[in-house]
């Protein structure tokens, strides 16, 4: 099944058609920068623009950086607060005139990595972290992905992502060693609670894992995501396939 996967982030939305049987992108990824905080209406217009770029008329999967129940958004920590309570499925379907499924963005990335990437074939407990504007998280066991919000774990008086997100390293001009040290302490806390056997780190910064992995000393095996910044696109498409299959 071919599905248009869209990954909404704090600074851009990206998308591409995906072959959900192989995880392969069927066209070059298209990116629309969102340097300003977009309202739900403005974001819907950008989602519509992305769909039109590919002249898309089929099913669409959208990964959203927040808690998603069904197609309703419950949190939007790094986006416009107007998204809270919004039926994003209905909103984006109206902008694209296509069937739209919505899922948490980190869960989407985890689905891609567990199906086709670094977690393929692994049935043990896996912690997946995506490092970007914030910190996305999910846990997989037996190949089943469950979204979490571990980036909002209270730590040192703030949400943990305010200390360890990739955006924080850039904003505070931290060295790779300084940032890696923060990640080490954060991961140590998560390991005490979750006890993963494998930790997969994704997000665009994962392509530079050789610069900071050496400062993280987990008990579990630590590996970079194989899809890097495309995991959210592929996973959103996979999630849409699963949703549409249940509705048949």
For each residue, the residues with C-beta under 8 A, 3 or more apart:
1: 19 20 21 59 241
2: 17 18 19 20 26 58
3: 17 18 20 58 59 60 61 237 238 240 241
4: 15 16 17 18 50 51 54 56 58 59 60 61 98 237
5: 15 16 17 18 60 61 63 108 232 233 234 235 236 237 238 240
6: 13 14 15 47 50 60 61 62 63 233 236
7: 13 14 15 62 63 105 108 232 233 236
8: 13 43 47 62 63 64 65 79 105
9: 12 13 14 65 105 132 133 232
10: 65 78 79 132 133 134 167
11: 33 34 35 133
12: 9 31 32 33 34
13: 6 7 8 9 31 32 34 43 46 47 50
14: 6 7 9 29 30 31 32 229 232 233
15: 4 5 6 7 29 30 50 51 54 233
16: 4 5 25 26 27 28 29 30 54 230 233
17: 2 3 4 5 25 26 27 54 56
18: 2 3 4 5 23 24 25 26 233 234 237 238
19: 1 2 22 23 24 26
20: 1 2 3 23 237 238 241
21: 1
22: 19 116
23: 18 19 20 112 115 116 117 227 234 238
24: 18 19
25: 16 17 18 28 29 230 233 234
26: 2 16 17 18 19
27: 16 17 30 54
28: 16 25
29: 14 15 16 25 230 233
30: 14 15 16 27 50 53 54
31: 12 13 14
32: 12 13 14 46 49 50
33: 11 12
34: 11 12 13 37 38 43 46
35: 11
36:
37: 34 79 80
38: 34 42 43 46 79 80
39: 42 43 80 82
40: 43 44 80 82 83 86 88 91
41: 44 45
42: 38 39 45 46
43: 8 13 34 38 39 40 46 47 79 80 83
44: 40 41 47 48 91 92 94 95
45: 41 42 48 49 95
46: 13 32 34 38 42 43 49 50
47: 6 8 13 43 44 50 51 62 92 95 96
48: 44 45 51 52 92 95 96
49: 32 45 46 52 53
50: 4 6 13 15 30 32 46 47 53 54
51: 4 15 47 48 54 56 60 95 96 98
52: 48 49 55 56
53: 30 49 50
54: 4 15 16 17 27 30 50 51
55: 52
56: 4 17 51 52 60 96 98
57: 97 98
58: 2 3 4 98
59: 1 3 4 98 99 100 101 240 241 244
60: 3 4 5 6 51 56 92 96 98 99 100 101 240
61: 3 4 5 6 100 101 102 103 108 235 236 237 238 239 240 241 243
62: 6 7 8 47 88 92 100 101 102 103 236 240
63: 5 6 7 8 102 103 104 105 107 108 109 232 233 235 236 239
64: 8 68 73 76 83 88 102 103 104 105
65: 8 9 10 76 77 78 79 104 105 106 133 134 136
66: 73 74 75 76 77 79 83 104
67: 73 74 75 104 147 149
68: 64 71 72 73 74 88 102 103 104 147
69: 72 74
70: 89
71: 68 87 88 89 90 100 101 102
72: 68 69 85 86 87 88 89
73: 64 66 67 68 76 83 84 85 86 87 88 102
74: 66 67 68 69 84 85
75: 66 67 84 149
76: 64 65 66 73 79 80 81 83 84
77: 65 66 134 151 152 159 161
78: 10 65 133 134
79: 8 10 37 38 43 65 66 76 83
80: 37 38 39 40 43 76 83
81: 76 84
82: 39 40 86
83: 40 43 64 66 73 76 79 80 86 88
84: 73 74 75 76 81
85: 72 73 74
86: 40 72 73 82 83 91
87: 71 72 73 90 91
88: 40 62 64 68 71 72 73 83 91 92 100 102
89: 70 71 72 92 93 100 101 102
90: 71 87 93 94
91: 40 44 86 87 88 94 95
92: 44 47 48 60 62 88 89 95 96 100 102
93: 89 90 96 97 98 99 100
94: 44 90 91 97
95: 44 45 47 48 51 91 92
96: 47 48 51 56 60 92 93 100
97: 57 93 94
98: 4 51 56 57 58 59 60 93
99: 59 60 93 240 244
100: 59 60 61 62 71 88 89 92 93 96 240
101: 59 60 61 62 71 89 239 240 243 244
102: 61 62 63 64 68 71 73 88 89 92
103: 61 62 63 64 68 107 108 147 235 236 239 243
104: 63 64 65 66 67 68 107 108 136 138 147
105: 7 8 9 63 64 65 108 109 130 136 232 236
106: 65 109 110 128 129 130 136 137 138 147 148
107: 63 103 104 110 111 138 145 146 147 235 239
108: 5 7 61 63 103 104 105 111 112 231 232 234 235 236 238 239
109: 63 105 106 112 113 128 130 136 138 202 225 227 231 232 235
110: 106 107 113 114 119 126 128 138 140 145 147 200 231 235
111: 107 108 114 115 145 234 235 238 239
112: 23 108 109 115 116 117 227 230 231 232 233 234 235 238
113: 109 110 116 117 118 119 120 128 200 202 225 226 227 231 235
114: 110 111 117 119 120 122 126 128 140 143 145
115: 23 111 112 120 238
116: 22 23 112 113 120 226 227 234
117: 23 112 113 114 120 200 225 226 227 231
118: 113 198 200 223 224 225 226
119: 110 113 114 122 126 128 140 143 198 200
120: 113 114 115 116 117
121:
122: 114 119 126 143 197 198
123: 141 142 143
124: 141 196 197 198
125: 139 140 141 194 195 196 197 198
126: 110 114 119 122 139 140 141 196 197 198 199 200
127: 137 139 190 191 194 196 198 199 200 220
128: 106 109 110 113 114 119 137 138 139 140 145 199 200 202 225
129: 106 135 136 137 150 187 199 200 201 202 203
130: 105 106 109 135 136 137 201 202 203 225 231 232
131: 135 164 165 166 201 202 203 205 206
132: 9 10 135 136 165 166 167 203 204 205
133: 9 10 11 65 78 165 166 167
134: 10 65 77 78 151 161 165 167
135: 129 130 131 132 150 151 160 161 164 165
136: 65 104 105 106 109 129 130 132 151 203
137: 106 127 128 129 130 147 148 149 150 151
138: 104 106 107 109 110 128 145 146 147 148
139: 125 126 127 128 145 146 148 194 196
140: 110 114 119 125 126 128 143 144 145 146
141: 123 124 125 126 144 146
142: 123
143: 114 119 122 123 140
144: 140 141
145: 107 110 111 114 128 138 139 140
146: 107 138 139 140 141
147: 67 68 103 104 106 107 110 137 138
148: 106 137 138 139
149: 67 75 137 152 153
150: 129 135 137 153 160 190
151: 77 134 135 136 137 159 160 161 165
152: 77 149 159 160 161
153: 149 150 159 160 189 190
154: 157 158 159 160
155: 158 159 160 163 186 189
156: 163
157: 154
158: 154 155 162 163
159: 77 151 152 153 154 155 162
160: 135 150 151 152 153 154 155 163 164 186
161: 77 134 135 151 152 164 165 168
162: 158 159 165 168
163: 155 156 158 160 168 182 186
164: 131 135 160 161 168 179 182 183 186
165: 131 132 133 134 135 151 161 162 168 169
166: 131 132 133 169 170 203 204 205
167: 10 132 133 134 170 171
168: 161 162 163 164 165 171 172 174 179
169: 165 166 172 174 176 178 179 205
170: 166 167 173
171: 167 168
172: 168 169
173: 170
174: 168 169 178 179 182
175: 178 179
176: 169 179 180 211 212 215
177: 180 181 212 215
178: 169 174 175 181 182
179: 164 168 169 174 175 176 182 183 212 215
180: 176 177 183 184 211 212 213 214 215 216
181: 177 178 184 185 215
182: 163 164 174 178 179 185 186
183: 164 179 180 186 187 212 215 216
184: 180 181 187 188 215 216 217 218
185: 181 182 188 189
186: 155 160 163 164 182 183 189 190
187: 129 183 184 190 191 199 216 218
188: 184 185 191 192 218
189: 153 155 185 186 192 193
190: 127 150 153 186 187 193 194 196
191: 127 187 188 194 195 196 218 219 220
192: 188 189 195
193: 189 190
194: 125 127 139 190 191
195: 125 191 192
196: 124 125 126 127 139 190 191 199 220
197: 122 124 125 126 220 221
198: 118 119 122 124 125 126 127 220 221 223
199: 126 127 128 129 187 196 218 220 221 222 223
200: 110 113 117 118 119 126 127 128 129 223 224 225
201: 129 130 131 206 209 213 222 223 224 225
202: 109 113 128 129 130 131 206 224 225 227 228 231
203: 129 130 131 132 136 166 206 225 228 229
204: 132 166 207 228 229
205: 131 132 166 169 208 209 212
206: 131 201 202 203 209 224 225 228
207: 204 224 228 229
208: 205 211 212
209: 201 205 206 212 213 224
210: 213 214
211: 176 180 208
212: 176 177 179 180 183 205 208 209 215 216
213: 180 201 209 210 216 222 224
214: 180 210
215: 176 177 179 180 181 183 184 212
216: 180 183 184 187 212 213 222
217: 184
218: 184 187 188 191 199 221 222
219: 191
220: 127 191 196 197 198 199
221: 197 198 199 218
222: 199 201 213 216 218
223: 118 198 199 200 201
224: 118 200 201 202 206 207 209 213 228
225: 109 113 117 118 128 130 200 201 202 203 206 228 231
226: 113 116 117 118
227: 23 109 112 113 116 117 202 230 231 234
228: 202 203 204 206 207 224 225 231
229: 14 203 204 207 232
230: 16 25 29 112 227 233 234
231: 108 109 110 112 113 117 130 202 225 227 228 234 235
232: 5 7 9 14 63 105 108 109 112 130 229 235 236
233: 5 6 7 14 15 16 18 25 29 63 112 230 236 237
234: 5 18 23 25 108 111 112 116 227 230 231 237 238
235: 5 61 63 103 107 108 109 110 111 112 113 231 232 238 239
236: 5 6 7 61 62 63 103 105 108 232 233 239 240
237: 3 4 5 18 20 61 233 234 240 241
238: 3 5 18 20 23 61 108 111 112 115 234 235 241 242
239: 61 63 101 103 107 108 111 235 236 242 243
240: 3 5 59 60 61 62 99 100 101 236 237 243 244
241: 1 3 20 59 61 237 238 244 245
242: 238 239 245 246
243: 61 101 103 239 240 246 247
244: 59 99 101 240 241 247 248
245: 241 242 248
246: 242 243
247: 243 244
248: 244 245
